[in-house]
Amino acid sequence: MSIKDCFSKKWISYEFSRTCTARDCIRAVEKACAIRLPDGNPHDLILRTDNGPQYVSEVFKNTVKILGIRSEYTQKYMPEDNGDIESFHNSLKTDYIWITELETFEDAKKLMEYVFNDYNSVRSHSSIDYLPPDEFERRLREEDGFRDKFLENRKIKKEKRMKNRIEEKRRLKENVSLGAEKSFQNSGDSDQPPLLFSISSGIIHCMIRSCTVKDTISLKFQMPYPVLPLNKNILCCWCQ
């Protein structure tokens, strides 16, 4: 288990073990608390995890509660809710582990020690002005104006992302309406109602539309279907 600061991107602690139990995860959390919270005050800290059996176990939840940390769980089948740590683990595998020949557990343990230092002290991160996390945190503490400037730029980027998302949803809605209209125009006398599918996180949200029926259902994507791509987000097809 790895503990990472979502703001500074610093990899705070980890537990490298042959097992992955709730006790292993607790040790990683306790290490992080000893490093980040020397005064024992969690300062409204939130620990975000997925719904793995280790994190939903009573011993883990009770330990986190005793430490004064609030737990936050991602939605099921929504790894993007915890995208920061998911991306982090992917980087560990692709940039360090998969390109290294490892023969023993000790080899892997030594690699993790090297990666831990390299990730925090050497590797630059685009989301923190292309600085390593250690250097980023130092500048936050010591350089006047750096934090204010960083937070202002971050606010501007966030507002821009929100505007882009709103615009993307608007265009998506227009495309769905246009696709439905075209499907009805081309359906002729067919008894098969047209279906519109929008892909989201491995689940396809399907809207069945006809002259008298307008229902919304969700189902897992199963092939084969005769699929006609409408754009990168929408699939227009016929029910079989």
N, C-alpha and C positions, 0 to 999 in steps of 0.2 A: 504494500500500500504506500502511496505517495501523498504527501501533504504539500499543497502549493498555494501561495498567496495570489489571489486573482487580480489584485491591483498591481503589485510590483513584479509579478511573474516569478518571484523567487521560489525555488524548490526548497522548502523548509526542512522536511525530514522524510524519512522512508523506513520501511521495515523489509529487509530482504531475507526471505526464509524459504525453506523447502515446502512449507505449508502456507495456507492463506486462510487462517481462522479469524474469528472475532478477536481473540487475544492478540494475534499479530497486528491487527488493525489498531487495537487499543494502544499498543506500544508505540506505533507511529504517531498517534494523536498525542500521547503523553510526551514524547520527544519534542513535538512541535510546540506544545504548551510551555515546556521548560525553556525553549529557545525564545519564543515570542512573548511569553507572558511571565516574566520573572517575578512580577509582583502578585501573580495569581489572579489578577483582574482580567476577565475575558473581554471587557469593553464592548459588549453587544456583538461578540464574534458569532458568525454563522458558519457551520460546517456543512457543506453541500456534498451529498453522495448519491449514488444510484440506489436501487432497491435490492442489492445483493444480500444474500443470507447473512453475511457477516455484519452488515450495517443495520439490518432490521432485527438482529438478535437482541434479547433483553439485556444481556451483559454489556453489549456495546452501547445501547441507548442509555442505560443507567449510568455508565461511566461518563459519557459525554454530558449528561445532565448534572452529575456531581461536579464536573469541571466548570459548570456554569456556561456551557456553550449551547447555542440553539441549533438543533438539527434541521436540515432542509433536504428533502428528498426530491429527485427528479421524477417526472412522469414516466410511467412504464412505456417502454419502446421508444423513448425520446432521448437518445444519448446527446443530442444537441443542447439539451437543457444544462448539461455539464460539459459543454464543448471545450472549455479551456483545458481541463484535465485529459479529455479524450484526445485532443490534438497533441498535448504534451507526451502522452504515452506512445502515440504514433511516431513522434519525433525520436523518442528513445529507441524504438525498434528500428526505424529506417536509417537513422543517422549514426547509431552506435552499435546496437546489438547484432543486427543482421549482417553487418560488414566485418564482424570480428569472429574469428574462430575460437570457440570456447569448448574445452574438453571436460572440465570439472566444475563443480559448484564453486570452488575457491576462485577459479578463473573468472566466473561470472560475478562473484562478490567483489573482486578487485576492480573489474570493469565498472561496476556501479559506483565505487568510490571515486574513480577517475571522472566518470560522467557527472556525478554530483558536483564536483568542483568546477569542471569545465562549463557546465550549464549555467552555473551561478556567477562565475568570475570571468569567463572568456566569451561565451556565445552571445551574440547580439540578438535583440528582439525588436521587431518592427513596431510593436504596440507601445514600447517605452522608449521612443526616440532612438532606436537602434543601439541601445546600451545593454550591457550585461546587467542582470538584476542587482548585483552587489553595487555596481557603480551608480545605477539609477537610485537606489535607496540612499547612498552616500550623498548624492547631489540634492535629493529631497531634504535631507537633514541639514546640510551645510551651506547650500547656495541660496541666497536670498532671491526671490523672484522665480526660481526654477519651478517650484511647485505650482505657483499661481499660473504661470505661463502654460505649464503642462496641462493643468486642469481646464483652462480656458480652451486650449486646442482640442482636448478630449471632448468637451461639451459641444464644440462646433461640429466635430466629426460625428458625434452621436445624433445631433439634430439632422445632419445631412443623411445619415443612414435611415432615420425615421421617415424623412421625406421620401427617400427612394423606395422604402417599403410601402408607404401609402400609395405612391404612384404605381408601383408594381401590382398591388392589389386592385387598383382601379383598372389598369390595363387587362389584368386577368379576368376581372368581372365582365369587361366589354367583350373579351374573346370568347368567354363562355356563352354569353347571350348571342353573339354572332354565330358561334358554332351550332347552338341549338336551333336558331332560325334556319340556317342552311340545311341542317339535318332534316327538319320537317319539310322543307321545300323539295328535298331530293327523295323523300321517303315514298312518295306516290301513294299507291294503294296497299303497300306492304302492311301486314298485320304485326310486324315486329317494331316495338317502340325503340326509338334511338336512345342511346346511353351516352352520357358525358362523364368522363373520368378525369379527376385531378389527382395527381400523385403527391402524397405527402408522407414522408418518413416511412416508406414501405407499405403504407396502407392506402388503398384507393377509395376515395369518396365518390360514390356513384349516385348520380341524380337521374331518376327515371322520369321522363316528361312525355305526356301525351295530351290529348284534348281534354280529358276528364281526370287524369291522374297526375299528381305532382308530389311525389314522395322522395325523401332522402334516406338513403341507407348507407352503411359502411360495410365493406367486405375486404378480405384479403385478396390480393391480386393472384389470379390463377390463369395460366395460359392453357390452351391457345384461344385467342379471340381474333377475329379479323379486324386489325387495328389500322386506322388511318391517322397519322400524326397531324394534329392541327397546329401546334407549336410546341416548344420545348416543355411546357407545363401541362398541356391538355392533350388527351387522347380522345378521339371521336370514333366510336365503334358501334356495331350492332349487337344486340343481345342474341346469343345462340342458345 
